[in-house]
Amino acid sequence: MTTPSPDTSTPDAPTWPQEAAARYRAAGYWQGETFAEMLRTRAESHPDRIALTDGDRHWSYAQLHTRAMHLAAGFADRGIAKGDRVVVQLPNVAEFFEVIFALFRIGALPVFALPAHRETEIRYFCEFTEAVAYVVPDRHAGFDHRDLAAKVRAEVPTLRHVFVVGDPGEHTALTDVPLSDTDLKAEEPTPSDLAFLQLSGGSTGVPKLIPRTHDDYIYSLWGSNELCGVTKDSVYLVTLPAAHNFPLSSPGSLGILHAGGRVVMCPQPDPDTAFPLIERERVTITGVVPPLALVWTEAGATTSYDLSSLEVLLVGGAKFSEAAARRIGPALGCTLQQVFGMAEGLVNYTRLDDDPETIVTTQGRPISADDEIRIVDDADRDVPEGESGHLLTRGPYTIRGYWRAPEHNARSFTADGFYRTGDIVRRTPTGHLVVEGRAKDQINRGGEKIAPEEIENIILGHPSVHDVSLVAVPDDYLGERTLAYVILRGDAEPLKSVAVKKFVREKGLAAYKVPDLVEFVTAFPQTGIGKISKKDQRTIASAPQA
Ligand code: OOB
């Protein structure tokens, strides 16, 4: 019996109570390994095996380990220390892993920004986390991240370093940072320490940060590997943005590295980029969001690329329609694995040996026998088995609270530590979950999550706007797109919808957050107690036009 170590909750983030932590250790979920140890032991046991492929670059486990440790020494030398936050915004390049394993080694916490994030989001991440450093590419997708970094650095006093992959401009080149690892004296984190901060999709004005520990996240990796058939022979294509929880851990690049397999970076997710890579690198497994699965299915039916190495295609991040799910096997010649997960923790997978009907009609079941699932009504009472309700969950890799968000935590978690996912689900007799809808005020635009309040707050800043409400409207391709209902001020000049979109874009937000549609109205439908009825707005928006 392992001795329970102290509750590691800090004022920044509640973690598991001692009793639960002791139970998860005793059950063998938390194996007491850190990410730095994980990479070190792999580099020792199979140094020459290729860990990462990025274009023509192939880094062995030993090379990845050496690079990361040298970079860790350089980061430490520049004063980056355990517990410091570092915003990492890198596209799908090998350096992403060099950077995060360097930070893991010294116990600094990567904050995982997405390449699409722009000034508003990045400034917020840097300010809120009091980040000491920001890691960017020079340019990506036509955007110069160095200019953005210069702006944010001028505004956020804690931000002491900007490291650039590529041409650094006025900042520091990442290649100038590494030192010999004999200089690496920095204290190592322990397995129960926080490893990084992941972003929540969010349903409030500002994104929440999700604190994940080495112990809990590494469990989600090997737990996923077992269910996704990942071994040392697996080759995983990082098709989605590498920093997102799905391609990172379900089973994702980190799962593959845990198993000693090979990770291949895909710079763009379209079939013209991904299919040649699947053929050339003999990719066995990858993960995509539903809209991309549709595009791949269509392209796969006629492609001349050899996709025969692909064994498993994971689809998740948003609801995958049954009709589309049925087309995956015939078009791509692989097994579909649905995944319903969340950066806060809980991940469900259909099993590779589930019967084909279960695979196409459900979103899977939890990784762990100790993932506790409750399906409840509006008053938190369990609904009868088989009926739909709010999904609450608690378990060995689901957080007990967001980082520095006590008030929000009181709403998003029950008193006994269940996370309120905001998803409406039902459970089949086999224990599989079917996602039926959503209770949280969030829009899921093809897997990219949008908090309406964040965008509404921005549009409210327009001088001609009196009020605004952002809702989801159904879309064949994305599942949902965004519609902003806008009420103009009585004395305002008429506005065109492009002007509203331009206003949002110029505030410097990720492009996917710019409203797809804008409609001007004179009033909003109201609920019985006078609140805006988003439900009615969605119904009006999706009704066939007369
Ligand atoms: C993944 O993580 P997040 O944090 O971006 O979003 C989580 C939310 C869930 O609460 C749910 O509302 C939705 O995304 N979602 C799905 C889904 N997978 C996620 N809704 C319906 N069907 C699905 N299959 O999106 C994520 C994290 C890890 C693995 C996969 C996805």
Residues whose N, C-alpha, C, O or C-beta is under 5 A from the ligand:
A	BS01	OOB	L199 G201 N245 F246 S250 V315 G316 G317 A318 K319 F320 V339 F340 G341 M342 A343 Q363 T421 D423 V435 G447
